[in-house]
Amino acid sequence: MTSPKYRGFSRLVSCLQSGLLTLHRKKGEQITKGMASGQMSRDEALECTCCRHACHVLLYSETASQLFGRIPIRYIVLMQMRFDGLLGFPGGFVNPLEETLEEGLTRELLEELGVAVPVSKEDHVESCFSPPRSGTYSSSSRLILHFYVKKMEEEQIREIEKAAASTAADHGLEVLGMVRVPLYTTKSGGGLSCFLSHSFIGVARSQLMNSLLRLHLVSPGDLQEALRSSQRTHAESAQNLQAAFKLTGEQP
C-alpha cells in the first residue's frame, strides 16, 4: 500500500513535470512561430541546440573619397566573393555549445580576413531561420543565421582588405576576394543597381538592403530605383545567356 508521504511526493513530481512540459510546449510554440516567420530573438535562437548556427557580419565605414574625383562614395561596405561564385558576408558556421556566437564569428573572420575583428553582442542585428532549398526542416537542414553590423574607421577597413588578400588562410579557397558595395549610381546607370543584379547566397541580398536602409546609407527612393534598374539588368542577362547557349551549339 502506498504511503501518504509517497503519494504526496508523487503529486509534487507530477506537478513539476506538468509545469516543465507546459514550459517546453510554450517554447516549442515560440520556436515554431519563429520558423514560420523566419525571425527570432538571439536567446530563442540559442535554445535551438538541434540546429546549425552561422554568423556573418557587415563591416562598413565612412569615407570622403570620390569616384573619378566627382562622385561621392560616402561609405565603404564590405562583402566577399565566395568559393561558389556567390556574393556574401564574411563569417561562417559556429558551435554555440563550444563557443559564444561572437567568439565563433571572430574566429571565422580571422580565417577569412586575416584579422581577428572583435565583434560584440551590441553588433548583433537579427537571428533568423534560413529556409532550406527543399522547403522542409529536417535535422540536417535546420540552419539559423545570426547577422551583425559593425562600423569601423576607414583605415581599419583598408587594413582588412590588405590582410584578406595577403595573410588570410582562406584567401583563394573559400573566399575568392573582398568587394566593396557601390552605393552610388553613375550617369550610365552603373553602380548599386548593377551590383544588386548579381547572385547572392541565401538572404545576403536582403540583409544588405535592410542594412542600407536601417543605417541610412541609401535612401528608400534611391534603393527602389536601383532595384528597378536591377530587374532590367536581369532581363538583359537572360537574353545574353540564351546567346551564350547558341555559341555552345545548345539551345536553352
Accessible surface in RSA format (square Angstrom, percent):
REM  Atomic radii and reference values for relative SASA: ProtOr
REM  Chains: A
REM  Algorithm: Lee & Richards
REM  Probe-radius: 1.40
REM  Slices: 20
REM RES _ NUM      All-atoms   Total-Side   Main-Chain    Non-polar    All polar
REM                ABS   REL    ABS   REL    ABS   REL    ABS   REL    ABS   REL
RES MET A   1   235.76 122.1 145.72  96.4  90.04 214.4 123.12 104.7 112.64 149.2
RES THR A   2    61.41  43.7  49.61  50.3  11.80  28.1  20.14  27.1  41.27  62.4
RES SER A   3    53.95  45.6  46.62  62.2   7.33  16.9  40.96  87.2  12.99  18.2
RES PRO A   4    98.43  71.7  91.16  83.1   7.26  26.4  92.64  76.5   5.79  36.0
RES LYS A   5   180.74  88.2 166.07 101.9  14.67  34.9 119.26 107.3  61.48  65.5
RES TYR A   6   133.31  62.2 129.51  73.7   3.80   9.9  86.87  65.3  46.44  57.3
RES ARG A   7    95.70  40.2  93.55  47.7   2.15   5.1  43.98  60.1  51.72  31.3
RES GLY A   8    27.02  33.3   0.00   N/A  27.02  33.3  20.23  55.5   6.80  15.2
RES PHE A   9   122.71  61.4 116.99  72.5   5.72  14.9 120.95  73.3   1.76   5.0
RES SER A  10    41.25  34.9  36.27  48.4   4.99  11.5  33.20  70.7   8.05  11.3
RES ARG A  11   151.45  63.6 149.41  76.2   2.03   4.8  71.31  97.5  80.13  48.6
RES LEU A  12   100.38  55.9  96.19  68.8   4.19  10.5  99.76  70.1   0.63   1.7
RES VAL A  13    51.15  33.7  51.11  46.3   0.04   0.1  51.15  44.4   0.00   0.0
RES SER A  14    64.36  54.4  59.24  79.1   5.12  11.8  31.76  67.6  32.60  45.7
RES CYS A  15    87.01  65.8  74.22  82.8  12.79  30.1  25.50  64.6  61.50  66.3
RES LEU A  16   107.14  59.7 103.63  74.1   3.51   8.8 106.23  74.6   0.91   2.4
RES GLN A  17   101.23  56.6  99.61  72.8   1.62   3.9  28.68  61.0  72.55  55.0
RES SER A  18    62.45  52.8  58.28  77.8   4.17   9.6  27.47  58.5  34.97  49.0
RES GLY A  19    40.95  50.5   0.00   N/A  40.95  50.5  35.18  96.5   5.78  12.9
RES LEU A  20    99.67  55.5  98.73  70.6   0.95   2.4  98.90  69.5   0.77   2.1
RES LEU A  21   109.22  60.8 107.13  76.6   2.09   5.2 107.13  75.2   2.09   5.6
RES THR A  22    53.85  38.3  53.85  54.6   0.00   0.0  37.61  50.5  16.23  24.5
RES LEU A  23    83.79  46.7  81.68  58.4   2.11   5.3  83.48  58.6   0.31   0.8
RES HIS A  24   111.76  61.1 104.89  72.9   6.88  17.6  69.20  71.3  42.57  49.5
RES ARG A  25   136.63  57.4 125.88  64.2  10.74  25.6  59.14  80.8  77.49  47.0
RES LYS A  26   119.55  58.3 118.58  72.8   0.97   2.3  64.89  58.4  54.67  58.2
RES LYS A  27    70.75  34.5  70.52  43.3   0.23   0.5  32.71  29.4  38.04  40.5
RES GLY A  28    30.98  38.2   0.00   N/A  30.98  38.2  29.78  81.7   1.20   2.7
RES GLU A  29    90.58  52.0  86.69  65.6   3.88   9.2  33.43  64.7  57.15  46.7
RES GLN A  30    92.29  51.6  85.42  62.4   6.86  16.3  22.88  48.7  69.40  52.6
RES ILE A  31    43.85  25.0  40.12  29.9   3.73   9.0  43.85  31.6   0.00   0.0
RES THR A  32    86.92  61.8  86.13  87.3   0.79   1.9  61.27  82.3  25.65  38.8
RES LYS A  33   148.97  72.7 143.65  88.1   5.32  12.7  90.56  81.5  58.41  62.2
RES GLY A  34     5.55   6.8   0.00   N/A   5.55   6.8   5.11  14.0   0.44   1.0
RES MET A  35    40.20  20.8  32.72  21.7   7.48  17.8  20.78  17.7  19.41  25.7
RES ALA A  36    94.55  86.9  50.45  77.8  44.10 100.3  62.80  88.4  31.74  84.1
RES SER A  37    82.14  69.4  46.39  61.9  35.75  82.4  50.44 107.4  31.70  44.4
RES GLY A  38    14.29  17.6   0.00   N/A  14.29  17.6  14.15  38.8   0.15   0.3
RES GLN A  39    96.25  53.8  89.96  65.7   6.29  15.0  51.52 109.7  44.73  33.9
RES MET A  40    22.64  11.7   3.90   2.6  18.74  44.6  12.09  10.3  10.55  14.0
RES SER A  41    57.96  49.0  44.75  59.7  13.21  30.4  50.59 107.7   7.38  10.3
RES ARG A  42    39.31  16.5  35.55  18.1   3.76   9.0  22.41  30.6  16.90  10.2
RES ASP A  43   101.14  70.8  97.56  97.1   3.57   8.4  29.43  69.3  71.70  71.5
RES GLU A  44    52.60  30.2  52.08  39.4   0.51   1.2  15.13  29.3  37.47  30.6
RES ALA A  45     0.00   0.0   0.00   0.0   0.00   0.0   0.00   0.0   0.00   0.0
RES LEU A  46    56.56  31.5  44.74  32.0  11.82  29.7  44.74  31.4  11.82  31.8
RES GLU A  47    80.42  46.2  57.35  43.4  23.08  54.9  34.26  66.3  46.17  37.7
RES CYS A  48     5.94   4.5   2.42   2.7   3.52   8.3   4.31  10.9   1.63   1.8
RES THR A  49    93.47  66.5  67.85  68.8  25.63  61.1  42.51  57.1  50.96  77.0
RES CYS A  50    79.06  59.8  55.64  62.1  23.42  55.0  46.58 118.0  32.48  35.0
RES CYS A  51    13.49  10.2   2.12   2.4  11.36  26.7   0.88   2.2  12.61  13.6
RES ARG A  52   112.62  47.3 107.15  54.6   5.48  13.0  58.54  80.0  54.09  32.8
RES HIS A  53     4.93   2.7   3.58   2.5   1.34   3.4   1.93   2.0   3.00   3.5
RES ALA A  54     3.23   3.0   3.23   5.0   0.00   0.0   3.23   4.5   0.00   0.0
RES CYS A  55     0.00   0.0   0.00   0.0   0.00   0.0   0.00   0.0   0.00   0.0
RES HIS A  56    36.77  20.1  36.77  25.6   0.00   0.0  19.65  20.3  17.11  19.9
RES VAL A  57     0.00   0.0   0.00   0.0   0.00   0.0   0.00   0.0   0.00   0.0
RES LEU A  58     0.00   0.0   0.00   0.0   0.00   0.0   0.00   0.0   0.00   0.0
RES LEU A  59     0.03   0.0   0.00   0.0   0.03   0.1   0.00   0.0   0.03   0.1
RES TYR A  60    18.41   8.6  18.41  10.5   0.00   0.0   2.89   2.2  15.53  19.1
RES SER A  61     0.18   0.1   0.18   0.2   0.00   0.0   0.18   0.4   0.00   0.0
RES GLU A  62    94.83  54.4  87.40  66.1   7.43  17.7  24.56  47.5  70.26  57.4
RES THR A  63    14.90  10.6   0.17   0.2  14.72  35.1   5.40   7.2   9.50  14.4
RES ALA A  64   100.84  92.7  69.15 106.7  31.69  72.1  79.42 111.8  21.41  56.7
RES SER A  65    42.01  35.5  27.84  37.2  14.17  32.6  37.66  80.2   4.35   6.1
RES GLN A  66    90.13  50.4  66.26  48.4  23.87  56.8  10.53  22.4  79.60  60.4
RES LEU A  67    43.66  24.3  41.63  29.8   2.03   5.1  43.66  30.7   0.00   0.0
RES PHE A  68   144.28  72.2 104.15  64.5  40.13 104.4 119.75  72.6  24.53  70.2
RES GLY A  69    58.86  72.6   0.00   N/A  58.86  72.6  31.65  86.9  27.21  60.9
RES ARG A  70   157.21  66.0 133.95  68.3  23.26  55.4  64.20  87.7  93.01  56.4
RES ILE A  71    30.54  17.4  29.87  22.3   0.67   1.6  30.54  22.0   0.00   0.0
RES PRO A  72    70.60  51.5  66.61  60.7   3.99  14.5  66.93  55.3   3.67  22.8
RES ILE A  73    34.56  19.7  33.75  25.1   0.81   1.9  33.75  24.3   0.81   2.2
RES ARG A  74   101.87  42.8  93.76  47.8   8.11  19.3  49.34  67.4  52.53  31.8
RES TYR A  75    44.68  20.9  43.83  24.9   0.85   2.2   8.04   6.0  36.64  45.2
RES ILE A  76     0.65   0.4   0.00   0.0   0.65   1.6   0.65   0.5   0.00   0.0
RES VAL A  77     0.09   0.1   0.00   0.0   0.09   0.2   0.00   0.0   0.09   0.2
RES LEU A  78     0.13   0.1   0.12   0.1   0.02   0.0   0.12   0.1   0.02   0.0
RES MET A  79     0.00   0.0   0.00   0.0   0.00   0.0   0.00   0.0   0.00   0.0
RES GLN A  80     6.42   3.6   6.42   4.7   0.00   0.0   0.00   0.0   6.42   4.9
RES MET A  81    63.96  33.1  63.96  42.3   0.00   0.0  63.03  53.6   0.93   1.2
RES ARG A  82    49.40  20.7  49.40  25.2   0.00   0.0   4.10   5.6  45.29  27.4
RES PHE A  83   122.89  61.5  98.90  61.3  23.99  62.4  99.13  60.1  23.76  68.0
RES ASP A  84    61.97  43.4  29.28  29.1  32.69  77.3  32.05  75.4  29.92  29.8
RES GLY A  85    41.74  51.5   0.00   N/A  41.74  51.5  24.06  66.0  17.68  39.6
RES LEU A  86    40.30  22.4  40.30  28.8   0.00   0.0  40.30  28.3   0.00   0.0
RES LEU A  87     5.78   3.2   5.78   4.1   0.00   0.0   5.78   4.1   0.00   0.0
RES GLY A  88     0.41   0.5   0.00   N/A   0.41   0.5   0.41   1.1   0.00   0.0
RES PHE A  89     6.82   3.4   1.19   0.7   5.63  14.6   1.19   0.7   5.63  16.1
RES PRO A  90     0.01   0.0   0.01   0.0   0.00   0.0   0.01   0.0   0.00   0.0
RES GLY A  91     5.38   6.6   0.00   N/A   5.38   6.6   0.00   0.0   5.38  12.0
RES GLY A  92    12.54  15.5   0.00   N/A  12.54  15.5  12.54  34.4   0.00   0.0
RES PHE A  93   107.60  53.8 102.31  63.4   5.29  13.8 102.48  62.1   5.12  14.7
RES VAL A  94    12.22   8.0   0.45   0.4  11.76  28.3   3.82   3.3   8.40  22.8
RES ASN A  95    57.77  39.8  55.53  53.7   2.25   5.4  21.86  52.6  35.91  34.7
RES PRO A  96    43.07  31.4  19.68  17.9  23.39  85.0  19.94  16.5  23.13 143.8
RES LEU A  97   137.93  76.8 101.34  72.5  36.59  92.0 106.18  74.6  31.75  85.5
RES GLU A  98   145.78  83.7 105.21  79.6  40.56  96.6  42.34  81.9 103.44  84.5
RES GLU A  99    35.96  20.6  26.55  20.1   9.41  22.4  18.19  35.2  17.77  14.5
RES THR A 100    68.29  48.6  60.33  61.2   7.96  19.0  65.34  87.8   2.94   4.4
RES LEU A 101     1.45   0.8   0.23   0.2   1.22   3.1   0.23   0.2   1.22   3.3
RES GLU A 102    14.97   8.6  14.68  11.1   0.29   0.7  11.75  22.7   3.22   2.6
RES GLU A 103   102.33  58.7  92.81  70.2   9.52  22.7  42.27  81.8  60.06  49.0
RES GLY A 104     0.00   0.0   0.00   N/A   0.00   0.0   0.00   0.0   0.00   0.0
RES LEU A 105     0.00   0.0   0.00   0.0   0.00   0.0   0.00   0.0   0.00   0.0
RES THR A 106    29.56  21.0  29.56  30.0   0.00   0.0  25.53  34.3   4.03   6.1
RES ARG A 107    89.45  37.6  83.45  42.5   6.00  14.3  62.70  85.7  26.75  16.2
RES GLU A 108    19.47  11.2  19.47  14.7   0.00   0.0   0.01   0.0  19.46  15.9
RES LEU A 109     0.00   0.0   0.00   0.0   0.00   0.0   0.00   0.0   0.00   0.0
RES LEU A 110    91.12  50.7  87.71  62.7   3.41   8.6  87.71  61.6   3.41   9.2
RES GLU A 111    62.93  36.1  61.26  46.3   1.67   4.0  23.15  44.8  39.78  32.5
RES GLU A 112     8.90   5.1   8.48   6.4   0.43   1.0   0.00   0.0   8.90   7.3
RES LEU A 113     0.00   0.0   0.00   0.0   0.00   0.0   0.00   0.0   0.00   0.0
RES GLY A 114    20.65  25.5   0.00   N/A  20.65  25.5   3.10   8.5  17.54  39.3
RES VAL A 115    51.18  33.7  47.96  43.4   3.21   7.7  51.18  44.5   0.00   0.0
RES ALA A 116    52.79  48.5  36.23  55.9  16.56  37.7  36.23  51.0  16.56  43.9
RES VAL A 117     1.13   0.7   0.52   0.5   0.61   1.5   1.13   1.0   0.00   0.0
RES PRO A 118    95.15  69.3  89.49  81.6   5.65  20.6  93.99  77.6   1.16   7.2
RES VAL A 119    12.83   8.4   0.00   0.0  12.83  30.9   0.85   0.7  11.99  32.5
RES SER A 120    46.82  39.6  42.48  56.7   4.33  10.0  38.02  81.0   8.79  12.3
RES LYS A 121   127.49  62.2 116.19  71.3  11.31  26.9  62.76  56.5  64.74  69.0
RES GLU A 122   151.40  86.9 116.47  88.1  34.93  83.2  72.54 140.3  78.85  64.4
RES ASP A 123    23.19  16.2  19.80  19.7   3.39   8.0   2.81   6.6  20.37  20.3
RES HIS A 124    39.36  21.5  19.46  13.5  19.90  50.9   7.98   8.2  31.38  36.5
RES VAL A 125    47.48  31.2  18.13  16.4  29.35  70.7  21.85  19.0  25.63  69.5
RES GLU A 126    33.10  19.0  28.41  21.5   4.69  11.2  13.65  26.4  19.45  15.9
RES SER A 127     0.13   0.1   0.00   0.0   0.13   0.3   0.00   0.0   0.13   0.2
RES CYS A 128     9.59   7.3   9.59  10.7   0.00   0.0   1.48   3.7   8.11   8.7
RES PHE A 129     4.77   2.4   1.16   0.7   3.61   9.4   1.16   0.7   3.61  10.3
RES SER A 130    18.25  15.4  17.04  22.7   1.22   2.8   0.20   0.4  18.05  25.3
RES PRO A 131    91.40  66.6  75.33  68.7  16.07  58.4  75.33  62.2  16.07  99.9
RES PRO A 132    21.09  15.4   6.05   5.5  15.04  54.7  15.89  13.1   5.20  32.3
RES ARG A 133   232.64  97.7 190.37  97.0  42.27 100.6  90.85 124.2 141.80  85.9
RES SER A 134    88.01  74.4  48.43  64.6  39.58  91.2  54.59 116.2  33.42  46.8
RES GLY A 135    59.65  73.6   0.00   N/A  59.65  73.6  31.33  86.0  28.32  63.4
RES THR A 136    84.88  60.4  81.31  82.4   3.57   8.5  71.74  96.4  13.14  19.9
RES TYR A 137    62.14  29.0  39.78  22.6  22.37  58.2  35.51  26.7  26.63  32.8
RES SER A 138    51.88  43.8  42.81  57.1   9.08  20.9  44.98  95.8   6.91   9.7
RES SER A 139    92.31  78.0  75.24 100.4  17.06  39.3  42.66  90.8  49.64  69.6
RES SER A 140    88.55  74.8  68.71  91.7  19.84  45.7  52.95 112.7  35.60  49.9
RES SER A 141    26.26  22.2  19.38  25.9   6.88  15.8  22.20  47.3   4.05   5.7
RES ARG A 142    70.06  29.4  69.98  35.7   0.09   0.2   1.87   2.6  68.19  41.3
RES LEU A 143    28.61  15.9  28.61  20.5   0.00   0.0  28.61  20.1   0.00   0.0
RES ILE A 144     0.00   0.0   0.00   0.0   0.00   0.0   0.00   0.0   0.00   0.0
RES LEU A 145    18.15  10.1  17.60  12.6   0.54   1.4  17.60  12.4   0.54   1.5
RES HIS A 146     0.86   0.5   0.00   0.0   0.86   2.2   0.00   0.0   0.86   1.0
RES PHE A 147     2.11   1.1   2.00   1.2   0.11   0.3   2.11   1.3   0.00   0.0
RES TYR A 148     0.00   0.0   0.00   0.0   0.00   0.0   0.00   0.0   0.00   0.0
RES VAL A 149    17.32  11.4   8.93   8.1   8.39  20.2   8.93   7.8   8.39  22.7
RES LYS A 150    42.38  20.7  41.62  25.5   0.76   1.8  10.36   9.3  32.02  34.1
RES LYS A 151   111.15  54.2  86.46  53.0  24.70  58.8  51.08  46.0  60.08  64.0
RES MET A 152    22.14  11.5  10.82   7.2  11.32  26.9  17.93  15.2   4.21   5.6
RES GLU A 153   123.88  71.1 122.59  92.7   1.29   3.1  41.65  80.6  82.23  67.1
RES GLU A 154    44.86  25.8  40.68  30.8   4.17   9.9  16.73  32.4  28.13  23.0
RES GLU A 155   100.85  57.9  97.66  73.9   3.19   7.6  58.56 113.3  42.30  34.5
RES GLN A 156    85.79  48.0  82.66  60.4   3.13   7.4  27.63  58.8  58.16  44.1
RES ILE A 157     0.00   0.0   0.00   0.0   0.00   0.0   0.00   0.0   0.00   0.0
RES ARG A 158    90.04  37.8  89.05  45.4   0.98   2.3  21.99  30.1  68.04  41.2
RES GLU A 159    82.48  47.4  81.02  61.3   1.46   3.5  35.14  68.0  47.34  38.7
RES ILE A 160     3.03   1.7   3.03   2.3   0.00   0.0   3.03   2.2   0.00   0.0
RES GLU A 161    40.83  23.4  33.90  25.6   6.93  16.5  19.42  37.6  21.41  17.5
RES LYS A 162   128.46  62.7 119.54  73.3   8.92  21.2  84.76  76.3  43.70  46.6
RES ALA A 163    15.62  14.4  12.46  19.2   3.16   7.2  15.35  21.6   0.27   0.7
RES ALA A 164     3.28   3.0   2.64   4.1   0.64   1.4   2.72   3.8   0.56   1.5
RES ALA A 165    64.69  59.5  45.35  70.0  19.34  44.0  45.79  64.5  18.89  50.0
RES SER A 166    87.65  74.1  47.59  63.5  40.06  92.3  46.41  98.8  41.24  57.8
RES THR A 167    97.29  69.2  67.27  68.2  30.02  71.5  71.54  96.1  25.76  38.9
RES ALA A 168    11.66  10.7   0.00   0.0  11.66  26.5   0.67   0.9  10.98  29.1
RES ALA A 169    74.52  68.5  49.45  76.3  25.07  57.0  60.56  85.3  13.96  37.0
RES ASP A 170    17.58  12.3  17.58  17.5   0.00   0.0   0.00   0.0  17.58  17.5
RES HIS A 171    73.87  40.4  57.91  40.3  15.96  40.8  34.15  35.2  39.72  46.2
RES GLY A 172    45.96  56.7   0.00   N/A  45.96  56.7  23.09  63.4  22.86  51.2
RES LEU A 173   123.03  68.5 109.17  78.1  13.86  34.8 115.63  81.2   7.40  19.9
RES GLU A 174    94.71  54.4  91.66  69.3   3.04   7.2  27.02  52.3  67.68  55.3
RES VAL A 175     3.02   2.0   3.02   2.7   0.00   0.0   3.02   2.6   0.00   0.0
RES LEU A 176    89.53  49.9  64.52  46.2  25.01  62.9  65.01  45.7  24.53  66.0
RES GLY A 177    16.63  20.5   0.00   N/A  16.63  20.5  16.63  45.6   0.00   0.0
RES MET A 178    37.47  19.4   8.34   5.5  29.13  69.4   8.49   7.2  28.98  38.4
RES VAL A 179    46.31  30.5  40.12  36.3   6.19  14.9  46.31  40.2   0.00   0.0
RES ARG A 180    83.61  35.1  68.10  34.7  15.51  36.9  41.86  57.2  41.74  25.3
RES VAL A 181     3.49   2.3   0.00   0.0   3.49   8.4   0.00   0.0   3.49   9.5
RES PRO A 182    26.99  19.7  22.38  20.4   4.61  16.8  26.89  22.2   0.10   0.6
RES LEU A 183     9.68   5.4   0.34   0.2   9.34  23.5   0.45   0.3   9.23  24.8
RES TYR A 184    47.53  22.2  39.60  22.5   7.92  20.6  21.22  15.9  26.30  32.4
RES THR A 185    87.93  62.5  61.25  62.1  26.69  63.6  43.74  58.8  44.19  66.8
RES THR A 186    31.08  22.1  25.22  25.6   5.86  14.0  25.58  34.4   5.49   8.3
RES LYS A 187   212.47 103.7 168.70 103.5  43.77 104.2 121.63 109.5  90.84  96.8
RES SER A 188   110.48  93.4  65.94  88.0  44.54 102.6  58.82 125.3  51.66  72.4
RES GLY A 189    27.00  33.3   0.00   N/A  27.00  33.3  24.10  66.1   2.89   6.5
RES GLY A 190    17.78  21.9   0.00   N/A  17.78  21.9  16.78  46.0   1.00   2.2
RES GLY A 191    13.33  16.4   0.00   N/A  13.33  16.4   4.41  12.1   8.91  20.0
RES LEU A 192     3.20   1.8   3.20   2.3   0.00   0.0   3.20   2.2   0.00   0.0
RES SER A 193     2.31   2.0   2.31   3.1   0.00   0.0   1.70   3.6   0.62   0.9
RES CYS A 194    53.09  40.2  53.04  59.2   0.05   0.1  21.85  55.4  31.24  33.7
RES PHE A 195    17.04   8.5  15.08   9.3   1.96   5.1  16.52  10.0   0.52   1.5
RES LEU A 196     1.60   0.9   0.23   0.2   1.37   3.4   0.23   0.2   1.37   3.7
RES SER A 197    17.33  14.6   7.66  10.2   9.67  22.3   1.59   3.4  15.74  22.1
RES HIS A 198    95.39  52.1  90.70  63.0   4.69  12.0  55.54  57.2  39.85  46.4
RES SER A 199    67.23  56.8  57.83  77.2   9.40  21.7  21.93  46.7  45.30  63.5
RES PHE A 200    18.96   9.5   0.68   0.4  18.28  47.6   0.68   0.4  18.28  52.3
RES ILE A 201    47.95  27.3  46.20  34.4   1.76   4.2  46.40  33.4   1.56   4.2
RES GLY A 202    61.96  76.4   0.00   N/A  61.96  76.4  31.44  86.3  30.52  68.4
RES VAL A 203    45.03  29.6  40.89  37.0   4.14  10.0  43.92  38.2   1.10   3.0
RES ALA A 204     4.43   4.1   3.46   5.3   0.97   2.2   3.69   5.2   0.74   2.0
RES ARG A 205    68.90  28.9  68.90  35.1   0.00   0.0  22.33  30.5  46.57  28.2
RES SER A 206    53.24  45.0  52.41  69.9   0.84   1.9  19.39  41.3  33.86  47.4
RES GLN A 207    12.85   7.2  11.90   8.7   0.95   2.3   2.81   6.0  10.04   7.6
RES LEU A 208     0.00   0.0   0.00   0.0   0.00   0.0   0.00   0.0   0.00   0.0
RES MET A 209    36.17  18.7  36.17  23.9   0.00   0.0  35.32  30.0   0.85   1.1
RES ASN A 210    69.38  47.8  65.68  63.5   3.70   8.9   9.26  22.3  60.12  58.1
RES SER A 211     0.22   0.2   0.22   0.3   0.00   0.0   0.00   0.0   0.22   0.3
RES LEU A 212     0.00   0.0   0.00   0.0   0.00   0.0   0.00   0.0   0.00   0.0
RES LEU A 213    66.18  36.9  57.41  41.1   8.77  22.0  58.02  40.7   8.17  22.0
RES ARG A 214   107.89  45.3  85.57  43.6  22.32  53.2  64.19  87.7  43.70  26.5
RES LEU A 215    48.42  27.0  31.33  22.4  17.08  42.9  34.84  24.5  13.57  36.5
RES HIS A 216   152.35  83.3 133.64  92.9  18.71  47.9  92.07  94.9  60.28  70.1
RES LEU A 217     2.54   1.4   2.32   1.7   0.22   0.6   2.48   1.7   0.06   0.2
RES VAL A 218     7.20   4.7   2.14   1.9   5.06  12.2   5.77   5.0   1.43   3.9
RES SER A 219    54.53  46.1  43.98  58.7  10.55  24.3  43.55  92.7  10.98  15.4
RES PRO A 220    84.84  61.8  83.45  76.1   1.38   5.0  84.73  70.0   0.11   0.7
RES GLY A 221    43.11  53.2   0.00   N/A  43.11  53.2  33.93  93.1   9.19  20.6
RES ASP A 222    91.70  64.2  86.57  86.2   5.13  12.1  16.41  38.6  75.29  75.1
RES LEU A 223     7.10   4.0   7.10   5.1   0.00   0.0   7.10   5.0   0.00   0.0
RES GLN A 224    98.82  55.3  96.57  70.6   2.24   5.3  26.40  56.2  72.42  54.9
RES GLU A 225    84.84  48.7  84.84  64.2   0.00   0.0  47.34  91.6  37.50  30.6
RES ALA A 226     4.68   4.3   0.93   1.4   3.75   8.5   4.32   6.1   0.35   0.9
RES LEU A 227    58.64  32.7  58.27  41.7   0.37   0.9  58.27  40.9   0.37   1.0
RES ARG A 228   120.68  50.7 118.39  60.4   2.29   5.4  54.17  74.0  66.50  40.3
RES SER A 229    21.11  17.8  20.71  27.6   0.40   0.9   7.14  15.2  13.97  19.6
RES SER A 230     5.56   4.7   5.56   7.4   0.00   0.0   1.91   4.1   3.65   5.1
RES GLN A 231   126.54  70.8 119.01  87.0   7.53  17.9  37.21  79.2  89.33  67.8
RES ARG A 232   133.24  55.9 128.28  65.4   4.96  11.8  70.81  96.8  62.43  37.8
RES THR A 233    34.93  24.8  34.51  35.0   0.43   1.0  23.46  31.5  11.48  17.4
RES HIS A 234    89.43  48.9  84.26  58.6   5.17  13.2  58.92  60.7  30.51  35.5
RES ALA A 235    60.01  55.2  49.05  75.7  10.96  24.9  57.76  81.3   2.25   6.0
RES GLU A 236   104.12  59.8 103.48  78.3   0.64   1.5  34.23  66.2  69.89  57.1
RES SER A 237    45.62  38.6  44.18  59.0   1.44   3.3  23.30  49.6  22.33  31.3
RES ALA A 238    51.28  47.1  46.64  72.0   4.64  10.6  49.69  70.0   1.59   4.2
RES GLN A 239   123.39  69.0 116.74  85.3   6.65  15.8  33.02  70.3  90.38  68.5
RES ASN A 240   101.08  69.7  95.02  91.8   6.06  14.6  25.89  62.3  75.19  72.7
RES LEU A 241   115.36  64.2 114.76  82.1   0.60   1.5 114.94  80.7   0.42   1.1
RES GLN A 242    94.28  52.7  94.21  68.9   0.07   0.2  14.51  30.9  79.77  60.5
RES ALA A 243    55.81  51.3  51.00  78.7   4.81  10.9  52.98  74.6   2.83   7.5
RES ALA A 244    46.30  42.6  42.92  66.2   3.38   7.7  44.48  62.6   1.82   4.8
RES PHE A 245    92.63  46.3  89.92  55.7   2.71   7.1  92.18  55.9   0.44   1.3
RES LYS A 246   132.83  64.8 114.24  70.1  18.59  44.3  58.54  52.7  74.29  79.1
RES LEU A 247   160.24  89.2 125.77  90.0  34.47  86.7 128.77  90.4  31.47  84.7
RES THR A 248   100.04  71.2  65.81  66.7  34.24  81.6  73.65  98.9  26.39  39.9
RES GLY A 249    68.97  85.1   0.00   N/A  68.97  85.1  36.32  99.7  32.64  73.1
RES GLU A 250   105.94  60.8 104.66  79.2   1.28   3.0  27.50  53.2  78.44  64.0
RES GLN A 251   138.11  77.2 117.06  85.6  21.04  50.1  59.86 127.4  78.25  59.3
RES PRO A 252    89.38  65.1  31.76  29.0  57.62 209.5  58.62  48.4  30.76 191.2
END  Absolute sums over single chains surface
CHAIN  1 A    14710.5      12049.7       2660.7       8649.0       6061.5
END  Absolute sums over all chains
TOTAL         14710.5      12049.7       2660.7       8649.0       6061.5
